[in-house]
Amino acid sequence: MPYAKPALLTIPTEPIGSIPRPPDLIQKLAQVGSEDPALAALYEDAVRDTIERFEATGSLVVTDGEQRKYHNFLTYCVHGLPNTAADGFKIPFSDGHTRRMLRLTRGPFRYMRYADAYLDAAMRYANVPVKQAVISPSALSLMYPAEGIAGYPRKQFIEDLLREHETEMRRCLQKGAHKVQIDFTEARLAVKIDPSGQLLDSFIDLNNLALSRFSPEDRLRIGVHTCPGGDLHATHSAEIDYADLLPKLFELKAGTFYVALACEQDRRRVLTIIRKYLKPGQRIFVGVITPIDPRIETAEEVRDRVLEASEYIPVEQLGTTDDCGFAPFSDDTSTNRDTAFAKIGARVMGTKLAEKLIGAHGS
Ligand SMILES: [Zn+2]
């Protein structure tokens, strides 16, 4: 065990998911399709190396770095479906670039692959628990076109979507994922698209329909991630006030929340909102690292951010994380692997420093 002496209080720390892919994998992917057998060895190397480097940071929970999610955290499960087109919902980022969802062209809606396949590969290499991220039903609901699909009503689509999502979640839970994290990056974006809040309400309702299918024990291992987006050092909704999001977010029937916080202008104001709306039994992993900032945080900075958060969130309900993944889109090379792991190392070390201080005060 890494601890000589167990702390009285533990502050869990977990990554969000993605790590920049190795350059040789990105290069090969530019030449062949993401399912090309020529990639098998490169994928395998990437997963093994990612987990080794994750464990070397002292992280007690790791991911596969989403090395096999193509092309991103949003569409990995539907990428390659014959009944989709490339011109789906557009996500605009702060620097002017956009990313797109796929558009469903006809029914029925089925996943092409489930994320538990990634978990299988990761667990072969990992010596510590592995968490798995999956995309939210609300994000995939954006694939259904506003004008509808002849012969495949939206109601049927939603039924199919919920069943596919539930299948993916159950497979990950059954295979022993430490946590299954639902990526809900479109939550804050929803408030930007529809300031009335109705779109966000509909997303919360849909995701709660899915979460309701799970037992309270399962939900302890189910988390939800919210962030302002992170791609090519840009965000999609950082200007949206958390006050318009967090009260509704905590209505989700999940045990754990991963909330981007490090990049906020006024962290104490956000922490005040969290304190007000947090429910008993929920654990909030606050972001203490900014993946889109090239500067590597120090362990002392992280420690101070954890201490700050502990003034607002009871320590039994507190955890730490990164604000977002380090490369949610597979071709994003704006951060390199060395920087990502150095930042993760600072998070692990800084959280441990805070844990010691808080544990000592509590004794
Ligand atoms: Zn994120």
Residues whose N, C-alpha, C, O or C-beta is under 5 A from the ligand:
A	BS01	ZN	T185 C227 D323 C324 G325
